[in-house]
Amino acid sequence: MAPISHADARSRQSVIENARRVIDRELEAAAFAISDIRSMRNALSFIVTLPEEVLAHIFFFLTLSNPFFYPSQTTSWLAVTYVCRSWRTAALAHPRLWSEIYIGPRPEWARLFLERAKAVPLSF
């Protein structure tokens, strides 16, 4: 068996890297397709038929019973923003939900709440 030259080794490595990039793009496309299919399935759920304003009102009551203290707290009302796109959209579209500003170990969260609260009265 003939030894592999440096040029052959580099060429083989280049082919492998290109193949990995192609596969990574295909995996990303598949992940987006699965996400879209899940969204279509979720759209058939009863809860999605509730108007955004009703969801936001329910979420507001959650802010009273489960305030946000820091991002890793799973019992925070913010968990609703991870349920589905429509819930996240509803939460992001209603500044009142973001008006309770908590100054904690991560000041970037306070800034994010300030941005999302827009012009509504704030509480600290």
N, CA, C and O atoms as CSV, one atom per row, in Angstrom:
chain,resi,resn,atom,element,x,y,z
A,1,MET,N,N,0.831,-1.170,0.000
A,1,MET,CA,C,0.000,0.000,0.000
A,1,MET,C,C,0.883,1.242,0.000
A,1,MET,O,O,1.837,1.341,0.772
A,2,ALA,N,N,0.554,2.182,-0.869
A,2,ALA,CA,C,1.361,3.398,-1.006
A,2,ALA,C,C,1.044,4.356,0.128
A,2,ALA,O,O,-0.107,4.459,0.551
A,3,PRO,N,N,2.059,5.063,0.626
A,3,PRO,CA,C,1.817,6.043,1.690
A,3,PRO,C,C,0.956,7.206,1.166
A,3,PRO,O,O,1.000,7.547,-0.016
A,4,ILE,N,N,0.180,7.799,2.072
A,4,ILE,CA,C,-0.683,8.936,1.719
A,4,ILE,C,C,0.136,10.216,1.812
A,4,ILE,O,O,0.811,10.466,2.810
A,5,SER,N,N,0.067,11.005,0.776
A,5,SER,CA,C,0.812,12.262,0.771
A,5,SER,C,C,0.077,13.297,1.610
A,5,SER,O,O,-1.088,13.131,1.970
A,6,HIS,N,N,0.800,14.364,1.904
A,6,HIS,CA,C,0.222,15.479,2.658
A,6,HIS,C,C,-0.960,16.086,1.896
A,6,HIS,O,O,-1.996,16.409,2.478
A,7,ALA,N,N,-0.780,16.229,0.600
A,7,ALA,CA,C,-1.827,16.812,-0.243
A,7,ALA,C,C,-3.069,15.927,-0.248
A,7,ALA,O,O,-4.192,16.428,-0.192
A,8,ASP,N,N,-2.867,14.605,-0.316
A,8,ASP,CA,C,-4.002,13.680,-0.288
A,8,ASP,C,C,-4.724,13.739,1.053
A,8,ASP,O,O,-5.953,13.688,1.102
A,9,ALA,N,N,-3.973,13.846,2.123
A,9,ALA,CA,C,-4.566,13.926,3.466
A,9,ALA,C,C,-5.383,15.211,3.614
A,9,ALA,O,O,-6.483,15.196,4.166
A,10,ARG,N,N,-4.833,16.326,3.114
A,10,ARG,CA,C,-5.569,17.598,3.178
A,10,ARG,C,C,-6.829,17.535,2.326
A,10,ARG,O,O,-7.877,18.037,2.732
A,11,SER,N,N,-6.738,16.931,1.160
A,11,SER,CA,C,-7.882,16.809,0.264
A,11,SER,C,C,-8.972,15.966,0.916
A,11,SER,O,O,-10.152,16.316,0.870
A,12,ARG,N,N,-8.568,14.852,1.523
A,12,ARG,CA,C,-9.532,13.986,2.214
A,12,ARG,C,C,-10.192,14.735,3.365
A,12,ARG,O,O,-11.402,14.629,3.560
A,13,GLN,N,N,-9.405,15.491,4.131
A,13,GLN,CA,C,-9.947,16.275,5.250
A,13,GLN,C,C,-10.933,17.322,4.744
A,13,GLN,O,O,-11.966,17.561,5.369
A,14,SER,N,N,-10.616,17.946,3.614
A,14,SER,CA,C,-11.504,18.949,3.027
A,14,SER,C,C,-12.831,18.317,2.609
A,14,SER,O,O,-13.891,18.906,2.819
A,15,VAL,N,N,-12.778,17.136,2.024
A,15,VAL,CA,C,-13.989,16.424,1.612
A,15,VAL,C,C,-14.841,16.099,2.836
A,15,VAL,O,O,-16.061,16.255,2.807
A,16,ILE,N,N,-14.200,15.651,3.900
A,16,ILE,CA,C,-14.916,15.311,5.136
A,16,ILE,C,C,-15.569,16.557,5.731
A,16,ILE,O,O,-16.730,16.506,6.139
A,17,GLU,N,N,-14.846,17.668,5.788
A,17,GLU,CA,C,-15.398,18.911,6.344
A,17,GLU,C,C,-16.580,19.404,5.518
A,17,GLU,O,O,-17.580,19.857,6.076
A,18,ASN,N,N,-16.477,19.321,4.206
A,18,ASN,CA,C,-17.596,19.726,3.343
A,18,ASN,C,C,-18.811,18.828,3.577
A,18,ASN,O,O,-19.940,19.312,3.656
A,19,ALA,N,N,-18.579,17.537,3.687
A,19,ALA,CA,C,-19.678,16.594,3.934
A,19,ALA,C,C,-20.344,16.904,5.275
A,19,ALA,O,O,-21.569,16.840,5.382
A,20,ARG,N,N,-19.564,17.233,6.286
A,20,ARG,CA,C,-20.128,17.590,7.591
A,20,ARG,C,C,-20.985,18.853,7.494
A,20,ARG,O,O,-22.057,18.925,8.095
A,21,ARG,N,N,-20.512,19.850,6.737
A,21,ARG,CA,C,-21.292,21.082,6.568
A,21,ARG,C,C,-22.631,20.791,5.888
A,21,ARG,O,O,-23.667,21.323,6.286
A,22,VAL,N,N,-22.598,19.949,4.868
A,22,VAL,CA,C,-23.840,19.584,4.167
A,22,VAL,C,C,-24.794,18.880,5.128
A,22,VAL,O,O,-25.984,19.189,5.167
A,23,ILE,N,N,-24.273,17.946,5.889
A,23,ILE,CA,C,-25.105,17.208,6.855
A,23,ILE,C,C,-25.646,18.150,7.925
A,23,ILE,O,O,-26.814,18.049,8.301
A,24,ASP,N,N,-24.818,19.060,8.417
A,24,ASP,CA,C,-25.280,20.029,9.419
A,24,ASP,C,C,-26.411,20.887,8.878
A,24,ASP,O,O,-27.373,21.161,9.595
A,25,ARG,N,N,-26.313,21.319,7.618
A,25,ARG,CA,C,-27.395,22.111,7.003
A,25,ARG,C,C,-28.670,21.282,6.889
A,25,ARG,O,O,-29.768,21.789,7.120
A,26,GLU,N,N,-28.523,20.005,6.533
A,26,GLU,CA,C,-29.691,19.128,6.433
A,26,GLU,C,C,-30.329,18.906,7.809
A,26,GLU,O,O,-31.554,18.879,7.924
A,27,LEU,N,N,-29.509,18.749,8.844
A,27,LEU,CA,C,-30.035,18.596,10.207
A,27,LEU,C,C,-30.782,19.849,10.646
A,27,LEU,O,O,-31.845,19.763,11.261
A,28,GLU,N,N,-30.222,21.012,10.329
A,28,GLU,CA,C,-30.879,22.270,10.681
A,28,GLU,C,C,-32.217,22.399,9.950
A,28,GLU,O,O,-33.215,22.805,10.546
A,29,ALA,N,N,-32.239,22.059,8.676
A,29,ALA,CA,C,-33.485,22.118,7.906
A,29,ALA,C,C,-34.516,21.147,8.482
A,29,ALA,O,O,-35.698,21.477,8.571
A,30,ALA,N,N,-34.074,19.960,8.870
A,30,ALA,CA,C,-34.986,18.971,9.459
A,30,ALA,C,C,-35.540,19.479,10.789
A,30,ALA,O,O,-36.719,19.280,11.081
A,31,ALA,N,N,-34.705,20.132,11.597
A,31,ALA,CA,C,-35.155,20.679,12.881
A,31,ALA,C,C,-36.215,21.757,12.658
A,31,ALA,O,O,-37.208,21.809,13.384
A,32,PHE,N,N,-36.010,22.620,11.657
A,32,PHE,CA,C,-37.013,23.645,11.342
A,32,PHE,C,C,-38.309,23.002,10.855
A,32,PHE,O,O,-39.400,23.445,11.214
A,33,ALA,N,N,-38.188,21.960,10.039
A,33,ALA,CA,C,-39.386,21.274,9.528
A,33,ALA,C,C,-40.169,20.646,10.678
A,33,ALA,O,O,-41.397,20.727,10.710
A,34,ILE,N,N,-39.469,20.025,11.613
A,34,ILE,CA,C,-40.136,19.422,12.777
A,34,ILE,C,C,-40.810,20.492,13.615
A,34,ILE,O,O,-41.926,20.298,14.095
A,35,SER,N,N,-40.140,21.614,13.792
A,35,SER,CA,C,-40.722,22.724,14.550
A,35,SER,C,C,-42.002,23.222,13.886
A,35,SER,O,O,-42.998,23.476,14.564
A,36,ASP,N,N,-41.977,23.361,12.565
A,36,ASP,CA,C,-43.171,23.805,11.841
A,36,ASP,C,C,-44.306,22.790,11.965
A,36,ASP,O,O,-45.463,23.177,12.129
A,37,ILE,N,N,-43.994,21.519,11.889
A,37,ILE,CA,C,-45.011,20.472,12.025
A,37,ILE,C,C,-45.614,20.500,13.425
A,37,ILE,O,O,-46.825,20.345,13.583
A,38,ARG,N,N,-44.774,20.696,14.441
A,38,ARG,CA,C,-45.295,20.803,15.812
A,38,ARG,C,C,-46.206,22.008,15.956
A,38,ARG,O,O,-47.233,21.937,16.630
A,39,SER,N,N,-45.834,23.116,15.324
A,39,SER,CA,C,-46.679,24.312,15.371
A,39,SER,C,C,-48.035,24.045,14.727
A,39,SER,O,O,-49.066,24.472,15.248
A,40,MET,N,N,-48.038,23.340,13.595
A,40,MET,CA,C,-49.302,23.004,12.940
A,40,MET,C,C,-50.155,22.109,13.842
A,40,MET,O,O,-51.372,22.275,13.923
A,41,ARG,N,N,-49.505,21.165,14.516
A,41,ARG,CA,C,-50.231,20.284,15.434
A,41,ARG,C,C,-50.789,21.084,16.608
A,41,ARG,O,O,-51.942,20.894,16.994
A,42,ASN,N,N,-49.988,21.969,17.171
A,42,ASN,CA,C,-50.428,22.806,18.292
A,42,ASN,C,C,-51.584,23.713,17.890
A,42,ASN,O,O,-52.445,24.029,18.712
A,43,ALA,N,N,-51.602,24.128,16.638
A,43,ALA,CA,C,-52.668,25.016,16.163
A,43,ALA,C,C,-54.039,24.338,16.223
A,43,ALA,O,O,-55.065,25.016,16.174
A,44,LEU,N,N,-54.063,23.027,16.326
A,44,LEU,CA,C,-55.318,22.283,16.426
A,44,LEU,C,C,-55.821,22.189,17.866
A,44,LEU,O,O,-56.913,21.676,18.112
A,45,SER,N,N,-55.040,22.677,18.802
A,45,SER,CA,C,-55.394,22.612,20.214
A,45,SER,C,C,-56.439,23.666,20.577
A,45,SER,O,O,-56.441,24.762,20.018
A,46,PHE,N,N,-57.315,23.335,21.502
A,46,PHE,CA,C,-58.360,24.266,21.938
A,46,PHE,C,C,-57.778,25.557,22.508
A,46,PHE,O,O,-58.280,26.641,22.209
A,47,ILE,N,N,-56.745,25.462,23.312
A,47,ILE,CA,C,-56.204,26.631,24.007
A,47,ILE,C,C,-55.739,27.702,23.023
A,47,ILE,O,O,-55.752,28.888,23.353
A,48,VAL,N,N,-55.334,27.306,21.837
A,48,VAL,CA,C,-54.855,28.256,20.842
A,48,VAL,C,C,-56.006,29.101,20.296
A,48,VAL,O,O,-55.775,30.161,19.714
A,49,THR,N,N,-57.233,28.642,20.479
A,49,THR,CA,C,-58.378,29.412,19.983
A,49,THR,C,C,-58.700,30.597,20.883
A,49,THR,O,O,-59.476,31.472,20.498
A,50,LEU,N,N,-58.111,30.636,22.078
A,50,LEU,CA,C,-58.336,31.785,22.950
A,50,LEU,C,C,-57.682,33.027,22.347
A,50,LEU,O,O,-56.570,32.955,21.825
A,51,PRO,N,N,-58.367,34.156,22.419
A,51,PRO,CA,C,-57.755,35.394,21.915
A,51,PRO,C,C,-56.492,35.738,22.717
A,51,PRO,O,O,-56.383,35.427,23.903
A,52,GLU,N,N,-55.564,36.373,22.048
A,52,GLU,CA,C,-54.295,36.770,22.663
A,52,GLU,C,C,-54.526,37.584,23.936
A,52,GLU,O,O,-53.798,37.423,24.915
A,53,GLU,N,N,-55.525,38.449,23.927
A,53,GLU,CA,C,-55.809,39.297,25.091
A,53,GLU,C,C,-56.227,38.463,26.298
A,53,GLU,O,O,-55.872,38.792,27.430
A,54,VAL,N,N,-56.978,37.384,26.067
A,54,VAL,CA,C,-57.399,36.499,27.161
A,54,VAL,C,C,-56.186,35.777,27.731
A,54,VAL,O,O,-56.026,35.674,28.947
A,55,LEU,N,N,-55.333,35.277,26.838
A,55,LEU,CA,C,-54.099,34.624,27.307
A,55,LEU,C,C,-53.262,35.591,28.135
A,55,LEU,O,O,-52.772,35.229,29.205
A,56,ALA,N,N,-53.095,36.809,27.652
A,56,ALA,CA,C,-52.293,37.803,28.372
A,56,ALA,C,C,-52.902,38.098,29.738
A,56,ALA,O,O,-52.174,38.296,30.711
A,57,HIS,N,N,-54.216,38.128,29.816
A,57,HIS,CA,C,-54.883,38.366,31.103
A,57,HIS,C,C,-54.600,37.211,32.073
A,57,HIS,O,O,-54.320,37.437,33.250
A,58,ILE,N,N,-54.673,35.993,31.577
A,58,ILE,CA,C,-54.344,34.811,32.395
A,58,ILE,C,C,-52.885,34.886,32.831
A,58,ILE,O,O,-52.563,34.626,33.990
A,59,PHE,N,N,-52.008,35.240,31.900
A,59,PHE,CA,C,-50.584,35.349,32.220
A,59,PHE,C,C,-50.344,36.417,33.276
A,59,PHE,O,O,-49.471,36.261,34.131
A,60,PHE,N,N,-51.116,37.505,33.223
A,60,PHE,CA,C,-50.955,38.563,34.224
A,60,PHE,C,C,-51.242,38.021,35.627
A,60,PHE,O,O,-50.528,38.347,36.575
A,61,PHE,N,N,-52.283,37.198,35.763
A,61,PHE,CA,C,-52.560,36.596,37.068
A,61,PHE,C,C,-51.416,35.686,37.507
A,61,PHE,O,O,-51.129,35.572,38.699
A,62,LEU,N,N,-50.773,35.050,36.554
A,62,LEU,CA,C,-49.592,34.243,36.883
A,62,LEU,C,C,-48.455,35.116,37.414
A,62,LEU,O,O,-47.719,34.700,38.309
A,63,THR,N,N,-48.310,36.330,36.863
A,63,THR,CA,C,-47.243,37.216,37.346
A,63,THR,C,C,-47.462,37.567,38.813
A,63,THR,O,O,-46.501,37.797,39.547
A,64,LEU,N,N,-48.718,37.609,39.241
A,64,LEU,CA,C,-49.021,37.932,40.640
A,64,LEU,C,C,-48.730,36.756,41.564
A,64,LEU,O,O,-48.257,36.939,42.686
A,65,SER,N,N,-49.017,35.547,41.084
A,65,SER,CA,C,-48.841,34.372,41.942
A,65,SER,C,C,-47.459,33.741,41.825
A,65,SER,O,O,-47.002,33.081,42.758
A,66,ASN,N,N,-46.788,33.937,40.693
A,66,ASN,CA,C,-45.464,33.348,40.465
A,66,ASN,C,C,-44.526,34.393,39.890
A,66,ASN,O,O,-44.177,34.335,38.711
A,67,PRO,N,N,-44.117,35.347,40.714
A,67,PRO,CA,C,-43.272,36.422,40.163
A,67,PRO,C,C,-41.930,35.904,39.664
A,67,PRO,O,O,-41.458,34.835,40.052
A,68,PHE,N,N,-41.351,36.690,38.809
A,68,PHE,CA,C,-40.033,36.383,38.257
A,68,PHE,C,C,-38.963,36.909,39.216
A,68,PHE,O,O,-38.987,38.078,39.603
A,69,PHE,N,N,-38.039,36.051,39.590
A,69,PHE,CA,C,-36.930,36.497,40.440
A,69,PHE,C,C,-35.599,36.358,39.727
A,69,PHE,O,O,-34.751,37.246,39.823
A,70,TYR,N,N,-35.404,35.282,39.027
A,70,TYR,CA,C,-34.205,35.108,38.224
A,70,TYR,C,C,-34.484,34.027,37.183
A,70,TYR,O,O,-35.350,33.178,37.394
A,71,PRO,N,N,-33.769,34.048,36.074
A,71,PRO,CA,C,-34.127,33.233,34.921
A,71,PRO,C,C,-34.154,31.730,35.143
A,71,PRO,O,O,-34.863,31.035,34.415
A,72,SER,N,N,-33.434,31.202,36.093
A,72,SER,CA,C,-33.412,29.753,36.249
A,72,SER,C,C,-34.573,29.233,37.088
A,72,SER,O,O,-34.704,28.024,37.281
A,73,GLN,N,N,-35.407,30.122,37.583
A,73,GLN,CA,C,-36.527,29.702,38.420
A,73,GLN,C,C,-37.635,29.139,37.538
A,73,GLN,O,O,-38.300,29.892,36.826
A,74,THR,N,N,-37.840,27.835,37.576
A,74,THR,CA,C,-38.800,27.198,36.686
A,74,THR,C,C,-40.242,27.448,37.095
A,74,THR,O,O,-41.146,27.229,36.289
A,75,THR,N,N,-40.487,27.899,38.319
A,75,THR,CA,C,-41.856,28.182,38.737
A,75,THR,C,C,-42.286,29.604,38.393
A,75,THR,O,O,-43.414,29.993,38.694
A,76,SER,N,N,-41.433,30.362,37.788
A,76,SER,CA,C,-41.755,31.725,37.386
A,76,SER,C,C,-42.838,31.717,36.319
A,76,SER,O,O,-42.974,30.746,35.574
A,77,TRP,N,N,-43.599,32.784,36.244
A,77,TRP,CA,C,-44.619,32.922,35.203
A,77,TRP,C,C,-44.001,32.878,33.819
A,77,TRP,O,O,-44.689,32.582,32.842
A,78,LEU,N,N,-42.699,33.171,33.723
A,78,LEU,CA,C,-42.034,33.179,32.419
A,78,LEU,C,C,-42.057,31.823,31.724
A,78,LEU,O,O,-41.812,31.740,30.520
A,79,ALA,N,N,-42.347,30.770,32.463
A,79,ALA,CA,C,-42.410,29.445,31.849
A,79,ALA,C,C,-43.430,29.405,30.716
A,79,ALA,O,O,-43.286,28.606,29.791
A,80,VAL,N,N,-44.462,30.256,30.770
A,80,VAL,CA,C,-45.466,30.260,29.695
A,80,VAL,C,C,-44.865,30.672,28.364
A,80,VAL,O,O,-45.396,30.306,27.316
A,81,THR,N,N,-43.774,31.421,28.378
A,81,THR,CA,C,-43.163,31.862,27.125
A,81,THR,C,C,-42.428,30.735,26.410
A,81,THR,O,O,-41.968,30.906,25.280
A,82,TYR,N,N,-42.317,29.579,27.072
A,82,TYR,CA,C,-41.642,28.420,26.479
A,82,TYR,C,C,-42.614,27.330,26.041
A,82,TYR,O,O,-42.188,26.296,25.526
A,83,VAL,N,N,-43.903,27.544,26.236
A,83,VAL,CA,C,-44.895,26.511,25.923
A,83,VAL,C,C,-45.070,26.341,24.420
A,83,VAL,O,O,-44.937,25.234,23.899
A,84,CYS,N,N,-45.364,27.421,23.731
A,84,CYS,CA,C,-45.536,27.375,22.279
A,84,CYS,C,C,-45.395,28.785,21.718
A,84,CYS,O,O,-45.349,29.764,22.463
A,85,ARG,N,N,-45.327,28.870,20.410
A,85,ARG,CA,C,-45.126,30.172,19.768
A,85,ARG,C,C,-46.249,31.150,20.072
A,85,ARG,O,O,-46.002,32.330,20.321
A,86,SER,N,N,-47.485,30.658,20.050
A,86,SER,CA,C,-48.603,31.582,20.257
A,86,SER,C,C,-48.602,32.148,21.674
A,86,SER,O,O,-48.938,33.316,21.871
A,87,TRP,N,N,-48.230,31.339,22.659
A,87,TRP,CA,C,-48.163,31.847,24.033
A,87,TRP,C,C,-47.018,32.842,24.166
A,87,TRP,O,O,-47.158,33.871,24.827
A,88,ARG,N,N,-45.900,32.538,23.545
A,88,ARG,CA,C,-44.757,33.464,23.605
A,88,ARG,C,C,-45.124,34.788,22.939
A,88,ARG,O,O,-44.836,35.861,23.469
A,89,THR,N,N,-45.757,34.702,21.783
A,89,THR,CA,C,-46.177,35.908,21.066
A,89,THR,C,C,-47.136,36.730,21.918
A,89,THR,O,O,-47.014,37.952,21.995
A,90,ALA,N,N,-48.089,36.057,22.558
A,90,ALA,CA,C,-49.058,36.758,23.413
A,90,ALA,C,C,-48.347,37.454,24.570
A,90,ALA,O,O,-48.648,38.606,24.884
A,91,ALA,N,N,-47.408,36.761,25.202
A,91,ALA,CA,C,-46.689,37.352,26.339
A,91,ALA,C,C,-45.822,38.531,25.901
A,91,ALA,O,O,-45.790,39.562,26.572
A,92,LEU,N,N,-45.136,38.383,24.800
A,92,LEU,CA,C,-44.249,39.453,24.335
A,92,LEU,C,C,-45.033,40.683,23.861
A,92,LEU,O,O,-44.519,41.801,23.890
A,93,ALA,N,N,-46.263,40.472,23.430
A,93,ALA,CA,C,-47.057,41.572,22.893
A,93,ALA,C,C,-47.757,42.408,23.962
A,93,ALA,O,O,-48.376,43.422,23.638
A,94,HIS,N,N,-47.671,42.005,25.218
A,94,HIS,CA,C,-48.392,42.723,26.270
A,94,HIS,C,C,-47.419,43.276,27.316
A,94,HIS,O,O,-46.990,42.557,28.218
A,95,PRO,N,N,-47.082,44.549,27.184
A,95,PRO,CA,C,-46.087,45.189,28.049
A,95,PRO,C,C,-46.393,45.090,29.543
A,95,PRO,O,O,-45.475,45.051,30.362
A,96,ARG,N,N,-47.667,45.048,29.897
A,96,ARG,CA,C,-48.030,45.001,31.322
A,96,ARG,C,C,-47.392,43.791,32.026
A,96,ARG,O,O,-47.065,43.863,33.210
A,97,LEU,N,N,-47.219,42.696,31.301
A,97,LEU,CA,C,-46.615,41.492,31.879
A,97,LEU,C,C,-45.164,41.724,32.304
A,97,LEU,O,O,-44.648,41.035,33.185
A,98,TRP,N,N,-44.524,42.685,31.678
A,98,TRP,CA,C,-43.096,42.914,31.893
A,98,TRP,C,C,-42.824,44.106,32.809
A,98,TRP,O,O,-41.674,44.517,32.968
A,99,SER,N,N,-43.868,44.657,33.405
A,99,SER,CA,C,-43.725,45.910,34.144
A,99,SER,C,C,-43.184,45.757,35.566
A,99,SER,O,O,-42.830,46.755,36.193
A,100,GLU,N,N,-43.115,44.555,36.078
A,100,GLU,CA,C,-42.547,44.323,37.415
A,100,GLU,C,C,-41.061,44.040,37.232
A,100,GLU,O,O,-40.673,42.948,36.817
A,101,ILE,N,N,-40.243,45.026,37.541
A,101,ILE,CA,C,-38.804,44.931,37.287
A,101,ILE,C,C,-38.094,44.436,38.541
A,101,ILE,O,O,-38.224,45.016,39.619
A,102,TYR,N,N,-37.351,43.366,38.378
A,102,TYR,CA,C,-36.577,42.797,39.490
A,102,TYR,C,C,-35.103,43.059,39.243
A,102,TYR,O,O,-34.554,42.700,38.201
A,103,ILE,N,N,-34.489,43.676,40.200
A,103,ILE,CA,C,-33.049,43.913,40.124
A,103,ILE,C,C,-32.396,42.753,40.869
A,103,ILE,O,O,-32.526,42.626,42.087
A,104,GLY,N,N,-31.712,41.932,40.137
A,104,GLY,CA,C,-31.122,40.743,40.738
A,104,GLY,C,C,-29.695,40.557,40.284
A,104,GLY,O,O,-29.021,41.513,39.901
A,105,PRO,N,N,-29.238,39.313,40.329
A,105,PRO,CA,C,-27.843,39.036,39.994
A,105,PRO,C,C,-27.513,39.229,38.508
A,105,PRO,O,O,-26.341,39.273,38.135
A,106,ARG,N,N,-28.551,39.345,37.656
A,106,ARG,CA,C,-28.302,39.510,36.226
A,106,ARG,C,C,-28.997,40.774,35.722
A,106,ARG,O,O,-30.164,40.722,35.333
A,107,PRO,N,N,-28.300,41.901,35.724
A,107,PRO,CA,C,-28.914,43.174,35.326
A,107,PRO,C,C,-29.460,43.168,33.901
A,107,PRO,O,O,-30.350,43.957,33.584
A,108,GLU,N,N,-28.946,42.296,33.040
A,108,GLU,CA,C,-29.456,42.260,31.664
A,108,GLU,C,C,-30.934,41.859,31.627
A,108,GLU,O,O,-31.652,42.230,30.699
A,109,TRP,N,N,-31.392,41.099,32.636
A,109,TRP,CA,C,-32.805,40.730,32.693
A,109,TRP,C,C,-33.661,41.951,33.015
A,109,TRP,O,O,-34.750,42.110,32.464
A,110,ALA,N,N,-33.177,42.804,33.898
A,110,ALA,CA,C,-33.912,44.034,34.212
A,110,ALA,C,C,-34.027,44.903,32.967
A,110,ALA,O,O,-35.086,45.471,32.702
A,111,ARG,N,N,-32.946,45.010,32.204
A,111,ARG,CA,C,-32.969,45.793,30.965
A,111,ARG,C,C,-33.968,45.200,29.964
A,111,ARG,O,O,-34.698,45.933,29.297
A,112,LEU,N,N,-33.992,43.872,29.870
A,112,LEU,CA,C,-34.922,43.204,28.962
A,112,LEU,C,C,-36.370,43.482,29.364
A,112,LEU,O,O,-37.209,43.760,28.508
A,113,PHE,N,N,-36.663,43.408,30.657
A,113,PHE,CA,C,-38.005,43.709,31.142
A,113,PHE,C,C,-38.366,45.160,30.854
A,113,PHE,O,O,-39.490,45.450,30.445
A,114,LEU,N,N,-37.421,46.075,31.063
A,114,LEU,CA,C,-37.674,47.494,30.762
A,114,LEU,C,C,-38.024,47.697,29.293
A,114,LEU,O,O,-38.953,48.438,28.972
A,115,GLU,N,N,-37.290,47.046,28.408
A,115,GLU,CA,C,-37.565,47.155,26.973
A,115,GLU,C,C,-38.959,46.626,26.645
A,115,GLU,O,O,-39.708,47.249,25.892
A,116,ARG,N,N,-39.295,45.484,27.209
A,116,ARG,CA,C,-40.577,44.848,26.888
A,116,ARG,C,C,-41.757,45.547,27.550
A,116,ARG,O,O,-42.884,45.447,27.065
A,117,ALA,N,N,-41.515,46.247,28.645
A,117,ALA,CA,C,-42.590,46.958,29.343
A,117,ALA,C,C,-43.023,48.206,28.578
A,117,ALA,O,O,-44.115,48.728,28.804
A,118,LYS,N,N,-42.183,48.674,27.691
A,118,LYS,CA,C,-42.463,49.860,26.871
A,118,LYS,C,C,-42.871,51.041,27.750
A,118,LYS,O,O,-42.090,51.469,28.599
A,119,ALA,N,N,-44.086,51.577,27.561
A,119,ALA,CA,C,-44.477,52.813,28.263
A,119,ALA,C,C,-45.437,52.577,29.435
A,119,ALA,O,O,-45.991,53.541,29.964
A,120,VAL,N,N,-45.649,51.333,29.852
A,120,VAL,CA,C,-46.562,51.095,30.971
A,120,VAL,C,C,-45.877,51.476,32.279
A,120,VAL,O,O,-44.649,51.466,32.352
A,121,PRO,N,N,-46.653,51.815,33.319
A,121,PRO,CA,C,-46.057,52.127,34.624
A,121,PRO,C,C,-45.271,50.926,35.148
A,121,PRO,O,O,-45.674,49.776,34.975
A,122,LEU,N,N,-44.160,51.217,35.780
A,122,LEU,CA,C,-43.259,50.170,36.271
A,122,LEU,C,C,-43.332,50.036,37.788
A,122,LEU,O,O,-43.668,50.981,38.502
A,123,SER,N,N,-43.007,48.836,38.255
A,123,SER,CA,C,-42.818,48.571,39.688
A,123,SER,C,C,-41.443,47.944,39.856
A,123,SER,O,O,-40.983,47.176,39.010
A,124,PHE,N,N,-40.788,48.289,40.979
A,124,PHE,CA,C,-39.471,47.734,41.257
A,124,PHE,C,C,-39.491,46.976,42.552
A,124,PHE,O,O,-38.467,46.429,42.963
